[in-house]
C-alpha cells in the first residue's frame, strides 16, 4: 500500500513539474522566425528628406527591416502594409523603442514622388509621422548593392528601360530584426509569416 502511495506521489509531482514548464509564466517565449544571433551589419542610407540614416545610431532600439521598391506590383505592397500594421499594433500596446525600415532595391526608379505615392497607399500616416516606418534610399548604387549582399538580398534587374538605369524585376523577400544590443537576432524568409508573427518577435525583443 505504501509503495502504491509513493508511486502515486511521484507521478503527481512529475505531472506538476511538466505543467509548470508548459504554463510557467516566467518561461521565455520562443521566437517565431529563424534565430541567427549575429552582429548586425552597419550601413548608411538616406531618408526621403535627404538626411543621412546610419543604422548604428539607432542601437538601443528594436529594428525591423525589409526590402521593397515603389513600383513593385506584387509583394512590396504586402510587405509595406504588414510593417504598417505591426507598427500601429506596437504603438497601441504603448511600445515606442522601435523602428521599421523599408529599404529600396530600386536606386534609379525610387523617386521622392513615387515613394510618397507608395507610402500613401500602403502605410499608416501615423506610423510615418511618428517615425516608426521609414523608407530609405541609396546614396549610390554600389553602397546600396553592398547592403543587399550583406543582408542576403538578391536583386534581379532588367536592361536599361526609359529613364531607369536598372529596373528591378525580382528580389528576395526577407525580414530581419535587430535587437537593442545591435544583434541580428531573427529573420523571416519568404511570405509564410503574418503580422502577428512579426509583432510577437518584436515584442519579445522589446521586453528584453
Buried (B, 14 or more C-beta within 10 A) or exposed (E): EEEEEEEEEEEEEEEEEEEEEEEEEEEEEEBBBEEBEEEBBEBBBBEBEEEEBEBEEBBEBBBBBBBBBBBBEEBBBBBBBBBBBBBBBBBEEEBEEBBBBBBBBBBBBBBEEBBBEBBEEBBBEEBBEBEBBBBBBBBEEEEBBBBBEEBEBEBEBEEEEEEBEBBBEBBBBBBBBBBBEBBBBBBBBEEEBBBEBBBBBBBBBBEE
